[in-house]
Amino acid sequence: MLKQMKIATLSLIALIASPMSLAHDYEAGKIHIDHPWSREAPPNAPVIGGFFQLTNHGDTEDALIAAESPIAGRVEIHTHANEDGVMKMIKIDEVRVAAHETVVFKPGSFHLMIFNPTQTLQEGDRFPMTLTFKNAGKIDVEMAVEKKGHMEKHMHH
């Protein structure tokens, strides 16, 4: 019996310590925000990226129209575009999420540009971010700071 309790306790500890225990999600109206995260940032980094997955469970389109964080000078919504064979990041006003569709914010695609972070961000840190949607309104989330390349483990839902 004691051996079974030890095994159960160790199993629980392993589950809690697993990467999936770092997963976190939020709801704003019919919008589901899955695992908001950013990469580690060295001291004095001028900009870092913010990433997550948005799913619209509603019957009408919604759009992410703004983001802000108290740890940033400003936050912009960006995407990548091919201009004359060169990939460039461009600022956009919104990201539409069609009814019953999912949009992934990931490196090389839609993402948040978090300018002038006021603190050094290391793996395991979290920082606040407010996302504003055209219909669902504002939702406060916590961005989890992860090592470069870690997100690929989370986007296979």
C-alpha positions as CSV (number, residue, x, y, z in Angstrom):
1,M,0.0,0.0,0.0
2,L,2.8,2.4,0.9
3,K,4.6,1.6,-2.4
4,Q,1.4,2.4,-4.3
5,M,1.0,5.7,-2.6
6,K,4.6,6.6,-3.4
7,I,4.0,5.7,-7.1
8,A,0.8,7.8,-7.1
9,T,2.5,10.8,-5.5
10,L,5.5,10.6,-7.9
11,S,3.1,10.3,-10.8
12,L,1.2,13.4,-9.7
13,I,4.5,15.4,-9.3
14,A,5.6,14.3,-12.8
15,L,2.2,15.4,-14.2
16,I,2.4,18.8,-12.5
17,A,6.0,19.3,-13.7
18,S,5.2,18.3,-17.3
19,P,5.2,20.9,-20.1
20,M,1.5,20.5,-20.5
21,S,1.0,21.8,-17.0
22,L,2.3,25.1,-18.4
23,A,-0.6,25.3,-20.8
24,H,-3.1,28.0,-20.1
25,D,-6.1,29.3,-21.9
26,Y,-8.7,32.1,-21.7
27,E,-12.2,33.0,-22.9
28,A,-13.5,36.3,-24.2
29,G,-17.1,36.0,-25.3
30,K,-17.0,33.3,-28.0
31,I,-13.2,33.7,-28.5
32,H,-10.9,31.1,-27.0
33,I,-7.2,32.1,-26.5
34,D,-4.9,29.1,-26.1
35,H,-1.4,29.3,-24.5
36,P,-0.2,32.9,-24.9
37,W,3.6,32.9,-24.8
38,S,6.7,34.9,-25.8
39,R,10.3,34.0,-26.1
40,E,13.0,34.7,-23.6
41,A,14.5,38.2,-24.0
42,P,18.0,39.3,-23.2
43,P,18.5,42.5,-21.1
44,N,17.7,45.6,-23.1
45,A,16.0,43.7,-25.9
46,P,14.2,46.3,-28.1
47,V,11.4,43.9,-29.1
48,I,10.0,40.5,-28.5
49,G,7.3,38.5,-30.2
50,G,4.0,37.3,-28.6
51,F,2.2,34.2,-29.8
52,F,-1.0,32.2,-29.2
53,Q,-3.9,30.5,-30.9
54,L,-7.3,32.1,-31.3
55,T,-10.5,30.0,-31.9
56,N,-13.8,31.6,-32.6
57,H,-16.6,29.4,-31.2
58,G,-19.3,31.9,-32.2
59,D,-21.5,32.2,-35.3
60,T,-20.1,35.6,-36.4
61,E,-16.7,36.9,-37.2
62,D,-14.6,38.7,-34.6
63,A,-11.2,40.4,-34.8
64,L,-8.3,41.1,-32.6
65,I,-7.9,44.9,-32.9
66,A,-5.4,45.8,-30.2
67,A,-3.0,44.6,-27.5
68,E,-1.3,46.3,-24.6
69,S,1.0,45.4,-21.7
70,P,2.3,47.3,-18.7
71,I,5.7,45.9,-19.3
72,A,5.9,47.3,-22.9
73,G,6.4,50.7,-24.4
74,R,3.8,49.6,-27.0
75,V,2.4,46.4,-28.6
76,E,1.5,46.1,-32.3
77,I,-0.2,43.4,-34.3
78,H,2.1,42.2,-37.2
79,T,2.2,39.7,-40.0
80,H,4.8,38.7,-42.6
81,A,4.5,39.6,-46.3
82,N,6.5,38.7,-49.3
83,E,7.6,41.9,-51.1
84,D,9.7,41.4,-54.2
85,G,11.0,38.1,-52.9
86,V,11.9,39.5,-49.5
87,M,9.9,38.5,-46.3
88,K,9.0,41.6,-44.3
89,M,7.1,42.2,-41.1
90,I,4.3,44.6,-41.5
91,K,2.0,46.2,-38.9
92,I,-1.7,45.5,-39.4
93,D,-4.8,46.9,-37.8
94,E,-6.6,43.7,-37.0
95,V,-6.7,39.9,-37.4
96,R,-10.1,38.5,-38.3
97,V,-11.2,35.2,-36.9
98,A,-14.1,33.8,-38.9
99,A,-16.9,31.9,-37.2
100,H,-15.9,28.5,-36.1
101,E,-12.3,29.0,-37.3
102,T,-8.8,29.1,-35.7
103,V,-6.0,31.6,-36.3
104,V,-2.5,30.8,-35.0
105,F,-0.1,33.5,-34.0
106,K,3.3,32.0,-34.5
107,P,6.8,32.9,-35.6
108,G,6.8,33.7,-39.4
109,S,3.0,34.5,-39.4
110,F,0.7,36.6,-37.3
111,H,2.3,37.8,-34.0
112,L,2.4,40.6,-31.5
113,M,5.4,42.8,-31.5
114,I,6.1,43.8,-27.9
115,F,8.3,46.9,-28.0
116,N,10.7,48.1,-25.3
117,P,10.0,45.5,-22.6
118,T,10.8,47.1,-19.2
119,Q,12.2,43.9,-17.8
120,T,14.4,41.0,-18.7
121,L,12.2,38.0,-19.5
122,Q,13.4,34.5,-18.7
123,E,11.9,31.0,-19.2
124,G,9.2,30.5,-16.5
125,D,8.4,34.2,-16.2
126,R,4.9,35.4,-16.9
127,F,3.7,38.9,-17.8
128,P,0.3,40.5,-18.3
129,M,-1.2,41.3,-21.7
130,T,-4.6,42.7,-22.5
131,L,-6.1,41.6,-25.9
132,T,-8.9,43.7,-27.3
133,F,-11.5,42.2,-29.7
134,K,-14.0,44.0,-31.9
135,N,-16.9,42.1,-30.5
136,A,-15.7,40.1,-27.5
137,G,-14.1,43.1,-25.9
138,K,-11.0,43.1,-23.6
139,I,-9.5,40.0,-22.0
140,D,-6.5,39.9,-19.7
141,V,-4.1,37.1,-20.2
142,E,-0.7,36.1,-18.9
143,M,2.1,35.5,-21.5
144,A,4.3,32.6,-20.5
145,V,8.0,33.1,-21.3
146,E,9.5,30.1,-23.0
147,K,12.7,29.1,-24.7
148,K,13.0,29.5,-28.5
149,G,11.5,26.6,-30.4
150,H,9.3,25.5,-27.4
151,M,6.0,26.5,-29.1
152,E,6.1,23.8,-31.7
153,K,5.2,21.4,-28.9
154,H,2.0,23.3,-28.2
155,M,0.6,23.9,-31.7
156,H,-0.2,20.3,-32.5
157,H,-3.7,20.4,-31.0
